[in-house]
Amino acid sequence: MAINPRKAAIIGCGFVGASIAFRFLQQGLFSHLVLLDANQEKAEGEAMDLSDGLPYGTAMDISAGTYDDIADCALVVITAGVNQKPGETRLQLIERNTVILQSIIREITARPFQGILLIVSNPVDVLTYAAQRLSGYPRERVIGSGTVLDTARLKQLLGDELKVDSRNVHTFIVGEHGDSELAVWSGANVSGLDLDDFCRLRGKELLPPERERLYRQIRDSAYEIIKRKGATYYGIAMAVGRIAECIVKDEHAILPISVVLNQEYGLDGLALSIPSIVGKNGLEKVLEIPLGQAEQFALQDSARQLKDVIAGLALPAQGH
């Protein structure tokens, strides 16, 4: 079946899935959006609600559907899963959400789907790896939202600190989308100016304690939001919208998505959030960016923690 490059589906119509659907409606990237949920009425209600705004948006068909409707989709976004509870880490979600993911992947692979899977459910790195192994699809077609949101948080905080537009701040959060993630301070810059040089121009120093404060604020951001409002969804919707834009427009843009590693950074047997080139076919290239020595150690430690979790999952043998 031919792929419709303007058709997408979202599996899971909770806060995150519905927010992503709303973002897609705003962007006008797709001409057809299909919503799926274990609760069919929930999917129908979200489709009806979103469709009410179409006269003030772009031409688009939004409908609730079934797995049979996704076969020709260019992009399928998976958000289905249980929510992270206050005080619960993303990794503690793994057992419950892996079971849900397995049932979804079974349905998708039973259809002639040739598009890209974008995993958003947490823990996203572990579930991205599981989705690739369970589906047997090439790694280029199975990616996760990774640390695209965490990186946005770092850019925003640095922009606030330095009183500069956050869109001019260039840096990455890499590793696990979770507690072991790390900030790549060594490569941070503001419109090409080294971060330290720009700080001096602004009459400011970002000393190690201040950097650690910013890092902890980013790392713990989701916990703070969940504590206050029960869930996070607007930020991740914006991040997923950016990934989708890169795919639909074939931008060849660099984003820290979750990717299955094949000896990059000397790692394999897991997925990590790593700066990668993203285009119409999904993952184009994993970038092995320069890292400071401490950053290299931190990335390896993040990988070890995720591999320990993966070791406890019942996944098909490599190469399935």
MIKOL-712268 format. One record per residue (C-alpha): x negated, y, z; residue number from 1. Coordinates in nm, 3 decimals. Example, Ala and Ser with C-alpha at 12.3 -4.5 7.8 and 13.67 -1.06 7.14 Angstrom:
BEGIN
<r c1="-1.230" c2="-0.450" c3="0.780" seq="1"/>
<r c1="-1.367" c2="-0.106" c3="0.714" seq="2"/>
//
This chain:
BEGIN
<r c1="0.000" c2="0.000" c3="0.000" seq="1"/>
<r c1="-0.134" c2="0.343" c3="-0.095" seq="2"/>
<r c1="-0.219" c2="0.583" c3="0.187" seq="3"/>
<r c1="-0.014" c2="0.900" c3="0.210" seq="4"/>
<r c1="-0.276" c2="1.160" c3="0.316" seq="5"/>
<r c1="-0.004" c2="1.388" c3="0.451" seq="6"/>
<r c1="0.163" c2="1.129" c3="0.674" seq="7"/>
<r c1="0.080" c2="1.061" c3="1.039" seq="8"/>
<r c1="0.228" c2="0.871" c3="1.331" seq="9"/>
<r c1="0.206" c2="0.915" c3="1.706" seq="10"/>
<r c1="0.252" c2="0.608" c3="1.925" seq="11"/>
<r c1="0.362" c2="0.715" c3="2.271" seq="12"/>
<r c1="0.597" c2="1.009" c3="2.327" seq="13"/>
<r c1="0.508" c2="1.108" c3="2.679" seq="14"/>
<r c1="0.373" c2="1.451" c3="2.769" seq="15"/>
<r c1="0.053" c2="1.400" c3="2.566" seq="16"/>
<r c1="0.218" c2="1.248" c3="2.258" seq="17"/>
<r c1="0.491" c2="1.511" c3="2.247" seq="18"/>
<r c1="0.240" c2="1.793" c3="2.290" seq="19"/>
<r c1="0.029" c2="1.656" c3="2.005" seq="20"/>
<r c1="0.340" c2="1.634" c3="1.787" seq="21"/>
<r c1="0.418" c2="1.998" c3="1.867" seq="22"/>
<r c1="0.060" c2="2.093" c3="1.778" seq="23"/>
<r c1="0.086" c2="1.908" c3="1.446" seq="24"/>
<r c1="0.410" c2="2.096" c3="1.375" seq="25"/>
<r c1="0.233" c2="2.427" c3="1.438" seq="26"/>
<r c1="-0.063" c2="2.337" c3="1.218" seq="27"/>
<r c1="0.141" c2="2.223" c3="0.918" seq="28"/>
<r c1="-0.117" c2="1.952" c3="0.841" seq="29"/>
<r c1="0.134" c2="1.681" c3="0.759" seq="30"/>
<r c1="0.448" c2="1.657" c3="0.551" seq="31"/>
<r c1="0.579" c2="1.354" c3="0.743" seq="32"/>
<r c1="0.534" c2="1.274" c3="1.111" seq="33"/>
<r c1="0.666" c2="0.951" c3="1.265" seq="34"/>
<r c1="0.713" c2="0.916" c3="1.640" seq="35"/>
<r c1="0.711" c2="0.576" c3="1.811" seq="36"/>
<r c1="0.775" c2="0.492" c3="2.175" seq="37"/>
<r c1="0.871" c2="0.188" c3="2.380" seq="38"/>
<r c1="1.177" c2="0.396" c3="2.467" seq="39"/>
<r c1="1.333" c2="0.452" c3="2.123" seq="40"/>
<r c1="1.573" c2="0.716" c3="2.251" seq="41"/>
<r c1="1.280" c2="0.918" c3="2.387" seq="42"/>
<r c1="1.118" c2="0.915" c3="2.043" seq="43"/>
<r c1="1.448" c2="1.014" c3="1.882" seq="44"/>
<r c1="1.499" c2="1.298" c3="2.128" seq="45"/>
<r c1="1.148" c2="1.436" c3="2.071" seq="46"/>
<r c1="1.196" c2="1.418" c3="1.693" seq="47"/>
<r c1="1.529" c2="1.603" c3="1.720" seq="48"/>
<r c1="1.384" c2="1.870" c3="1.947" seq="49"/>
<r c1="1.080" c2="1.928" c3="1.725" seq="50"/>
<r c1="1.292" c2="1.936" c3="1.410" seq="51"/>
<r c1="1.494" c2="2.223" c3="1.554" seq="52"/>
<r c1="1.186" c2="2.443" c3="1.513" seq="53"/>
<r c1="1.121" c2="2.357" c3="1.148" seq="54"/>
<r c1="1.292" c2="2.669" c3="1.007" seq="55"/>
<r c1="1.021" c2="2.873" c3="1.182" seq="56"/>
<r c1="0.734" c2="2.641" c3="1.083" seq="57"/>
<r c1="0.625" c2="2.461" c3="0.768" seq="58"/>
<r c1="0.815" c2="2.207" c3="0.560" seq="59"/>
<r c1="0.787" c2="1.874" c3="0.736" seq="60"/>
<r c1="0.988" c2="1.559" c3="0.802" seq="61"/>
<r c1="0.980" c2="1.453" c3="1.167" seq="62"/>
<r c1="1.148" c2="1.127" c3="1.258" seq="63"/>
<r c1="1.153" c2="0.848" c3="1.513" seq="64"/>
<r c1="1.048" c2="0.522" c3="1.356" seq="65"/>
<r c1="0.912" c2="0.170" c3="1.395" seq="66"/>
<r c1="0.579" c2="0.006" c3="1.319" seq="67"/>
<r c1="0.701" c2="-0.065" c3="0.967" seq="68"/>
<r c1="0.689" c2="0.310" c3="0.906" seq="69"/>
<r c1="0.316" c2="0.345" c3="0.975" seq="70"/>
<r c1="0.178" c2="0.124" c3="0.696" seq="71"/>
<r c1="0.107" c2="0.416" c3="0.463" seq="72"/>
<r c1="-0.003" c2="0.666" c3="0.730" seq="73"/>
<r c1="-0.340" c2="0.835" c3="0.691" seq="74"/>
<r c1="-0.364" c2="0.879" c3="1.067" seq="75"/>
<r c1="-0.214" c2="0.697" c3="1.364" seq="76"/>
<r c1="-0.263" c2="0.859" c3="1.706" seq="77"/>
<r c1="-0.229" c2="0.629" c3="2.007" seq="78"/>
<r c1="-0.138" c2="0.803" c3="2.332" seq="79"/>
<r c1="0.070" c2="0.526" c3="2.488" seq="80"/>
<r c1="-0.029" c2="0.416" c3="2.835" seq="81"/>
<r c1="0.031" c2="0.480" c3="3.201" seq="82"/>
<r c1="-0.057" c2="0.819" c3="3.344" seq="83"/>
<r c1="-0.355" c2="0.890" c3="3.563" seq="84"/>
<r c1="-0.237" c2="0.931" c3="3.922" seq="85"/>
<r c1="-0.373" c2="1.199" c3="4.158" seq="86"/>
<r c1="-0.708" c2="1.077" c3="4.292" seq="87"/>
<r c1="-0.731" c2="0.796" c3="4.035" seq="88"/>
<r c1="-1.029" c2="0.783" c3="3.799" seq="89"/>
<r c1="-0.987" c2="0.726" c3="3.426" seq="90"/>
<r c1="-1.171" c2="0.395" c3="3.456" seq="91"/>
<r c1="-0.917" c2="0.269" c3="3.711" seq="92"/>
<r c1="-0.656" c2="0.291" c3="3.436" seq="93"/>
<r c1="-0.830" c2="0.033" c3="3.222" seq="94"/>
<r c1="-0.653" c2="-0.289" c3="3.315" seq="95"/>
<r c1="-0.303" c2="-0.149" c3="3.273" seq="96"/>
<r c1="-0.375" c2="0.040" c3="2.955" seq="97"/>
<r c1="-0.571" c2="-0.239" c3="2.786" seq="98"/>
<r c1="-0.264" c2="-0.463" c3="2.803" seq="99"/>
<r c1="-0.054" c2="-0.189" c3="2.640" seq="100"/>
<r c1="-0.321" c2="-0.130" c3="2.375" seq="101"/>
<r c1="-0.337" c2="-0.500" c3="2.284" seq="102"/>
<r c1="0.034" c2="-0.510" c3="2.210" seq="103"/>
<r c1="0.009" c2="-0.195" c3="1.993" seq="104"/>
<r c1="-0.291" c2="-0.319" c3="1.794" seq="105"/>
<r c1="-0.112" c2="-0.649" c3="1.728" seq="106"/>
<r c1="0.177" c2="-0.460" c3="1.571" seq="107"/>
<r c1="-0.048" c2="-0.233" c3="1.363" seq="108"/>
<r c1="-0.268" c2="-0.511" c3="1.225" seq="109"/>
<r c1="0.044" c2="-0.706" c3="1.125" seq="110"/>
<r c1="0.106" c2="-0.430" c3="0.868" seq="111"/>
<r c1="-0.109" c2="-0.328" c3="0.566" seq="112"/>
<r c1="-0.232" c2="-0.017" c3="0.747" seq="113"/>
<r c1="-0.543" c2="0.134" c3="0.585" seq="114"/>
<r c1="-0.565" c2="0.467" c3="0.765" seq="115"/>
<r c1="-0.753" c2="0.593" c3="1.070" seq="116"/>
<r c1="-0.677" c2="0.503" c3="1.431" seq="117"/>
<r c1="-0.730" c2="0.787" c3="1.676" seq="118"/>
<r c1="-0.727" c2="0.669" c3="2.038" seq="119"/>
<r c1="-0.628" c2="0.928" c3="2.298" seq="120"/>
<r c1="-0.514" c2="0.704" c3="2.586" seq="121"/>
<r c1="-0.753" c2="0.685" c3="2.882" seq="122"/>
<r c1="-1.012" c2="0.567" c3="2.953" seq="123"/>
<r c1="-1.065" c2="0.671" c3="2.593" seq="124"/>
<r c1="-1.417" c2="0.536" c3="2.537" seq="125"/>
<r c1="-1.335" c2="0.189" c3="2.667" seq="126"/>
<r c1="-1.005" c2="0.179" c3="2.478" seq="127"/>
<r c1="-1.169" c2="0.300" c3="2.156" seq="128"/>
<r c1="-1.415" c2="0.012" c3="2.178" seq="129"/>
<r c1="-1.134" c2="-0.231" c3="2.261" seq="130"/>
<r c1="-0.921" c2="-0.104" c3="1.970" seq="131"/>
<r c1="-1.206" c2="-0.153" c3="1.724" seq="132"/>
<r c1="-1.276" c2="-0.505" c3="1.847" seq="133"/>
<r c1="-0.909" c2="-0.603" c3="1.864" seq="134"/>
<r c1="-0.825" c2="-0.461" c3="1.521" seq="135"/>
<r c1="-1.138" c2="-0.575" c3="1.339" seq="136"/>
<r c1="-1.132" c2="-0.247" c3="1.147" seq="137"/>
<r c1="-1.468" c2="-0.087" c3="1.061" seq="138"/>
<r c1="-1.586" c2="0.159" c3="1.323" seq="139"/>
<r c1="-1.541" c2="0.449" c3="1.080" seq="140"/>
<r c1="-1.162" c2="0.400" c3="1.103" seq="141"/>
<r c1="-1.134" c2="0.363" c3="1.483" seq="142"/>
<r c1="-1.232" c2="0.675" c3="1.675" seq="143"/>
<r c1="-1.133" c2="0.833" c3="2.004" seq="144"/>
<r c1="-1.067" c2="1.190" c3="2.116" seq="145"/>
<r c1="-1.385" c2="1.156" c3="2.324" seq="146"/>
<r c1="-1.522" c2="1.467" c3="2.492" seq="147"/>
<r c1="-1.379" c2="1.715" c3="2.241" seq="148"/>
<r c1="-1.164" c2="1.856" c3="2.524" seq="149"/>
<r c1="-1.447" c2="1.849" c3="2.782" seq="150"/>
<r c1="-1.670" c2="2.035" c3="2.537" seq="151"/>
<r c1="-1.399" c2="2.298" c3="2.491" seq="152"/>
<r c1="-1.385" c2="2.339" c3="2.869" seq="153"/>
<r c1="-1.762" c2="2.395" c3="2.882" seq="154"/>
<r c1="-1.747" c2="2.648" c3="2.597" seq="155"/>
<r c1="-1.465" c2="2.834" c3="2.767" seq="156"/>
<r c1="-1.639" c2="2.849" c3="3.105" seq="157"/>
<r c1="-1.967" c2="2.962" c3="2.950" seq="158"/>
<r c1="-1.781" c2="3.225" c3="2.749" seq="159"/>
<r c1="-1.623" c2="3.354" c3="3.069" seq="160"/>
<r c1="-1.957" c2="3.355" c3="3.252" seq="161"/>
<r c1="-2.140" c2="3.537" c3="2.974" seq="162"/>
<r c1="-1.849" c2="3.759" c3="2.867" seq="163"/>
<r c1="-1.863" c2="3.637" c3="2.507" seq="164"/>
<r c1="-1.609" c2="3.473" c3="2.277" seq="165"/>
<r c1="-1.611" c2="3.101" c3="2.362" seq="166"/>
<r c1="-1.599" c2="3.021" c3="1.989" seq="167"/>
<r c1="-1.956" c2="3.156" c3="1.965" seq="168"/>
<r c1="-2.078" c2="2.912" c3="2.231" seq="169"/>
<r c1="-2.227" c2="2.591" c3="2.092" seq="170"/>
<r c1="-2.292" c2="2.298" c3="2.322" seq="171"/>
<r c1="-2.165" c2="1.948" c3="2.397" seq="172"/>
<r c1="-2.040" c2="1.728" c3="2.674" seq="173"/>
<r c1="-2.142" c2="1.371" c3="2.586" seq="174"/>
<r c1="-2.126" c2="1.019" c3="2.729" seq="175"/>
<r c1="-1.815" c2="0.896" c3="2.903" seq="176"/>
<r c1="-1.502" c2="1.109" c3="2.888" seq="177"/>
<r c1="-1.494" c2="1.087" c3="3.265" seq="178"/>
<r c1="-1.701" c2="1.102" c3="3.580" seq="179"/>
<r c1="-2.038" c2="1.005" c3="3.426" seq="180"/>
<r c1="-2.023" c2="1.256" c3="3.139" seq="181"/>
<r c1="-2.314" c2="1.497" c3="3.097" seq="182"/>
<r c1="-2.365" c2="1.847" c3="2.963" seq="183"/>
<r c1="-2.636" c2="1.890" c3="2.698" seq="184"/>
<r c1="-2.783" c2="2.211" c3="2.835" seq="185"/>
<r c1="-3.109" c2="2.163" c3="2.643" seq="186"/>
<r c1="-2.940" c2="2.233" c3="2.310" seq="187"/>
<r c1="-2.691" c2="2.499" c3="2.420" seq="188"/>
<r c1="-2.689" c2="2.822" c3="2.225" seq="189"/>
<r c1="-2.473" c2="3.125" c3="2.156" seq="190"/>
<r c1="-2.448" c2="3.190" c3="1.781" seq="191"/>
<r c1="-2.795" c2="3.043" c3="1.729" seq="192"/>
<r c1="-2.959" c2="3.217" c3="2.025" seq="193"/>
<r c1="-3.095" c2="2.980" c3="2.287" seq="194"/>
<r c1="-2.871" c2="2.987" c3="2.595" seq="195"/>
<r c1="-3.150" c2="3.114" c3="2.823" seq="196"/>
<r c1="-3.243" c2="3.386" c3="2.574" seq="197"/>
<r c1="-2.881" c2="3.497" c3="2.546" seq="198"/>
<r c1="-2.847" c2="3.500" c3="2.925" seq="199"/>
<r c1="-3.145" c2="3.734" c3="2.946" seq="200"/>
<r c1="-2.985" c2="3.965" c3="2.690" seq="201"/>
<r c1="-2.677" c2="3.976" c3="2.914" seq="202"/>
<r c1="-2.889" c2="4.038" c3="3.225" seq="203"/>
<r c1="-2.787" c2="3.707" c3="3.373" seq="204"/>
<r c1="-2.953" c2="3.381" c3="3.475" seq="205"/>
<r c1="-2.788" c2="3.042" c3="3.469" seq="206"/>
<r c1="-3.001" c2="2.866" c3="3.728" seq="207"/>
<r c1="-2.970" c2="2.490" c3="3.791" seq="208"/>
<r c1="-2.726" c2="2.533" c3="4.084" seq="209"/>
<r c1="-2.498" c2="2.747" c3="3.866" seq="210"/>
<r c1="-2.516" c2="2.497" c3="3.582" seq="211"/>
<r c1="-2.430" c2="2.218" c3="3.824" seq="212"/>
<r c1="-2.131" c2="2.419" c3="3.948" seq="213"/>
<r c1="-2.005" c2="2.467" c3="3.594" seq="214"/>
<r c1="-2.060" c2="2.100" c3="3.511" seq="215"/>
<r c1="-1.867" c2="1.984" c3="3.818" seq="216"/>
<r c1="-1.586" c2="2.223" c3="3.736" seq="217"/>
<r c1="-1.558" c2="2.070" c3="3.388" seq="218"/>
<r c1="-1.594" c2="1.711" c3="3.507" seq="219"/>
<r c1="-1.327" c2="1.755" c3="3.773" seq="220"/>
<r c1="-1.096" c2="1.977" c3="3.568" seq="221"/>
<r c1="-0.845" c2="1.702" c3="3.488" seq="222"/>
<r c1="-0.821" c2="1.603" c3="3.855" seq="223"/>
<r c1="-0.748" c2="1.964" c3="3.953" seq="224"/>
<r c1="-0.480" c2="2.000" c3="3.685" seq="225"/>
<r c1="-0.320" c2="1.666" c3="3.774" seq="226"/>
<r c1="-0.316" c2="1.765" c3="4.140" seq="227"/>
<r c1="-0.127" c2="2.082" c3="4.054" seq="228"/>
<r c1="0.111" c2="1.980" c3="3.774" seq="229"/>
<r c1="0.096" c2="1.601" c3="3.753" seq="230"/>
<r c1="-0.061" c2="1.560" c3="3.409" seq="231"/>
<r c1="-0.277" c2="1.727" c3="3.144" seq="232"/>
<r c1="-0.146" c2="1.763" c3="2.792" seq="233"/>
<r c1="-0.185" c2="2.105" c3="2.629" seq="234"/>
<r c1="-0.565" c2="2.102" c3="2.617" seq="235"/>
<r c1="-0.585" c2="1.749" c3="2.476" seq="236"/>
<r c1="-0.317" c2="1.835" c3="2.219" seq="237"/>
<r c1="-0.534" c2="2.121" c3="2.094" seq="238"/>
<r c1="-0.837" c2="1.890" c3="2.082" seq="239"/>
<r c1="-0.650" c2="1.621" c3="1.887" seq="240"/>
<r c1="-0.517" c2="1.886" c3="1.651" seq="241"/>
<r c1="-0.875" c2="1.990" c3="1.579" seq="242"/>
<r c1="-0.980" c2="1.630" c3="1.505" seq="243"/>
<r c1="-0.678" c2="1.582" c3="1.277" seq="244"/>
<r c1="-0.763" c2="1.903" c3="1.093" seq="245"/>
<r c1="-1.116" c2="1.776" c3="1.026" seq="246"/>
<r c1="-0.971" c2="1.456" c3="0.879" seq="247"/>
<r c1="-0.693" c2="1.607" c3="0.667" seq="248"/>
<r c1="-0.912" c2="1.888" c3="0.532" seq="249"/>
<r c1="-1.219" c2="1.664" c3="0.495" seq="250"/>
<r c1="-1.422" c2="1.925" c3="0.680" seq="251"/>
<r c1="-1.732" c2="1.718" c3="0.760" seq="252"/>
<r c1="-1.724" c2="1.895" c3="1.095" seq="253"/>
<r c1="-1.927" c2="1.795" c3="1.401" seq="254"/>
<r c1="-1.724" c2="1.691" c3="1.704" seq="255"/>
<r c1="-1.811" c2="1.479" c3="2.012" seq="256"/>
<r c1="-1.559" c2="1.204" c3="1.936" seq="257"/>
<r c1="-1.566" c2="0.858" c3="2.091" seq="258"/>
<r c1="-1.739" c2="0.617" c3="1.853" seq="259"/>
<r c1="-1.851" c2="0.254" c3="1.862" seq="260"/>
<r c1="-2.231" c2="0.267" c3="1.872" seq="261"/>
<r c1="-2.455" c2="0.060" c3="1.648" seq="262"/>
<r c1="-2.800" c2="0.107" c3="1.802" seq="263"/>
<r c1="-2.773" c2="0.487" c3="1.808" seq="264"/>
<r c1="-2.958" c2="0.606" c3="2.118" seq="265"/>
<r c1="-3.065" c2="0.241" c3="2.152" seq="266"/>
<r c1="-2.709" c2="0.144" c3="2.251" seq="267"/>
<r c1="-2.449" c2="-0.099" c3="2.123" seq="268"/>
<r c1="-2.159" c2="-0.303" c3="2.258" seq="269"/>
<r c1="-1.963" c2="0.002" c3="2.367" seq="270"/>
<r c1="-1.812" c2="0.331" c3="2.254" seq="271"/>
<r c1="-1.933" c2="0.666" c3="2.385" seq="272"/>
<r c1="-1.845" c2="1.027" c3="2.314" seq="273"/>
<r c1="-2.122" c2="1.146" c3="2.085" seq="274"/>
<r c1="-2.150" c2="1.437" c3="1.837" seq="275"/>
<r c1="-2.046" c2="1.294" c3="1.500" seq="276"/>
<r c1="-1.955" c2="1.416" c3="1.153" seq="277"/>
<r c1="-1.580" c2="1.379" c3="1.091" seq="278"/>
<r c1="-1.409" c2="1.383" c3="0.752" seq="279"/>
<r c1="-1.122" c2="1.231" c3="0.556" seq="280"/>
<r c1="-1.244" c2="0.876" c3="0.615" seq="281"/>
<r c1="-1.286" c2="0.925" c3="0.989" seq="282"/>
<r c1="-1.637" c2="0.880" c3="1.125" seq="283"/>
<r c1="-1.901" c2="0.973" c3="0.867" seq="284"/>
<r c1="-2.217" c2="0.980" c3="1.075" seq="285"/>
<r c1="-2.314" c2="0.947" c3="1.442" seq="286"/>
<r c1="-2.571" c2="1.215" c3="1.522" seq="287"/>
<r c1="-2.864" c2="1.132" c3="1.747" seq="288"/>
<r c1="-2.914" c2="1.483" c3="1.883" seq="289"/>
<r c1="-3.228" c2="1.578" c3="2.078" seq="290"/>
<r c1="-3.184" c2="1.530" c3="2.452" seq="291"/>
<r c1="-3.399" c2="1.633" c3="2.745" seq="292"/>
<r c1="-3.550" c2="1.353" c3="2.951" seq="293"/>
<r c1="-3.299" c2="1.392" c3="3.234" seq="294"/>
<r c1="-3.017" c2="1.399" c3="2.977" seq="295"/>
<r c1="-3.146" c2="1.078" c3="2.818" seq="296"/>
<r c1="-3.144" c2="0.906" c3="3.157" seq="297"/>
<r c1="-2.795" c2="1.036" c3="3.232" seq="298"/>
<r c1="-2.662" c2="0.909" c3="2.897" seq="299"/>
<r c1="-2.811" c2="0.564" c3="2.958" seq="300"/>
<r c1="-2.655" c2="0.560" c3="3.305" seq="301"/>
<r c1="-2.315" c2="0.658" c3="3.162" seq="302"/>
<r c1="-2.348" c2="0.375" c3="2.908" seq="303"/>
<r c1="-2.434" c2="0.122" c3="3.180" seq="304"/>
<r c1="-2.122" c2="0.213" c3="3.376" seq="305"/>
<r c1="-1.898" c2="0.170" c3="3.072" seq="306"/>
<r c1="-2.062" c2="-0.158" c3="2.970" seq="307"/>
<r c1="-1.994" c2="-0.295" c3="3.318" seq="308"/>
<r c1="-1.625" c2="-0.219" c3="3.267" seq="309"/>
<r c1="-1.620" c2="-0.363" c3="2.914" seq="310"/>
<r c1="-1.781" c2="-0.683" c3="3.038" seq="311"/>
<r c1="-1.464" c2="-0.751" c3="3.238" seq="312"/>
<r c1="-1.234" c2="-0.727" c3="2.934" seq="313"/>
<r c1="-1.121" c2="-1.025" c3="2.728" seq="314"/>
<r c1="-1.211" c2="-0.904" c3="2.378" seq="315"/>
<r c1="-1.276" c2="-1.095" c3="2.054" seq="316"/>
<r c1="-1.633" c2="-1.190" c3="1.972" seq="317"/>
<r c1="-1.845" c2="-0.924" c3="1.798" seq="318"/>
<r c1="-1.788" c2="-0.917" c3="1.424" seq="319"/>
<r c1="-1.419" c2="-1.018" c3="1.444" seq="320"/>
//
